[in-house]
Amino acid sequence: MFRIEQDLKEGRKKKACDRLKNMINQFPNDISLRKKLGQIYFEAGFIDEAGKFWILCAPENNEMKNAVEIYRKSLSNSGSAILKDIVFRGNKGLLNEYAMKVMAELEQDSFKVTKHIPVFKAKTREIGKHKESHTDLLSKIGIFLFIGLVILIPVLGIFKLLELISSLFFQ
């Protein structure tokens, strides 16, 4: 969050938004991240985009209500379209009561209209619990071996060339 605040202070709103979106992907159950991102978009004048991120937040003022309403209208109040756009990958059971109610309404509308509820694969990660996979380790080993070969082959070539020259002229 410190980097996000620094980016905002230094006028790098795009970078701050990118960082927040990444955090939302990593910690989808944290509605405060969506709220913060919605605030940045609202202050930048992207009212409908602010509504997209505020839709799961309980409205605290008229700006939030209006932004969510504009966002809903931009997607024709389609539950399916909104669910596909907000891409909630978290555990709905961990949401607050307001967010759970909104998700349930959107899912009901989606099922009623399309007979389908969009479901997105979870991408949650606990802080500090990232483990390096075997494929990451193997790819690093492969890169080092390749670099070693690129360095070793010319060196061996030079030694072989010197050996050939010495055998021709110094016999």
Sequence and secondary structure as in RCSB ss.txt:
>XXXX:A:sequence
MFRIEQDLKEGRKKKACDRLKNMINQFPNDISLRKKLGQIYFEAGFIDEAGKFWILCAPENNEMKNAVEIYRKSL
SNSGSAILKDIVFRGNKGLLNEYAMKVMAELEQDSFKVTKHIPVFKAKTREIGKHKESHTDLLSKIGIFLFIGLV
ILIPVLGIFKLLELISSLFFQ
>XXXX:A:secstr
 HHHHHHHHTT HHHHHHHHHHHHHH TT HHHHHHHHHHHHHHT HHHHHHHHTTS   SHHHHHHHHHHHHHT
TT HHHHHHHH   S GGGS HHHHHHHHHHHHHHHHHHS           TT     HHHHHHHHHHHHHHHHH
HHHHHHHHHHHHHHHHHHH  
